[in-house]
């Protein structure tokens, strides 16, 4: 299961309200970068047939089976570092991060 902190849930709700539509957010892992994987978040207006969705902290989180396997136990947070603000993923399955911090590897697959 993927969880979300109160701060991240408030930020998602803020974005959904400002957007004026959407049933939640999709959290997924894409293949990219020098280490292999990166996280991606996007708005969800319609569920796909293979989607897994559930409510947590009044937010609907949507993902696919492959991503859920790679992100099981992950906590999604939102924070600020210097001038940068964004979502952070605390994934216990991450084995290593690339030097720029944008991509990562997972030991078990």
Buried (B, 14 or more C-beta within 10 A) or exposed (E): EBBBBEBBBBBBEEEBEEEEEBBBBBBBBEEEBEBBBBBEBEBBEEBEEEEBBEEBBEBBBBBBEEBBBBBEEBBBBBEEEEEEEEBBBEBEBBEEEBEEEEBBBBEEE
